[in-house]
Amino acid sequence: MIHVGSLVRIADREALEEALVGSTAHLPEPTQFLHTGATARVVHVRFNADGEPLYGLDGRPGLWSESWLSPLTF
């Protein structure tokens, strides 16, 4: 699980496209494709009905699946 306040990099477009055809419970929204490869800070975490964490990112639309995010460490 990624903690609130963590800095993350959003996956590339290909990863989000794979989620559209995969069997994931949470699908990316069209506007989220505009933010692929960007960095953002996690501002909140919610859980879907299956218990999957979904992340709200500062300045980025929608909720993001953990599989689309990579925590950045310095």
C-alpha positions, 0 to 999 in steps of 0.5 A: 500500500502506498501512504498518503503524502508519498510521491508517485510516478503514474504509469505510461499510456500502455499500462493504462490501456492494458487496464482497459482490456484486463479484468480489473475492477477499476478502469482508467478514465479518459482524462487520466490518460493525459497524465501518464508518466507524470509525478504527483503526491498521494492525497487520499486512499479509498477502497473499492468493494473488492478491498483494492486501494484507490488513490487520489492524487494532487492535481490529477483527476479521478482515482488511481489503481495501485498498479498504475503508480510507482512510489518514488524514493530519493 
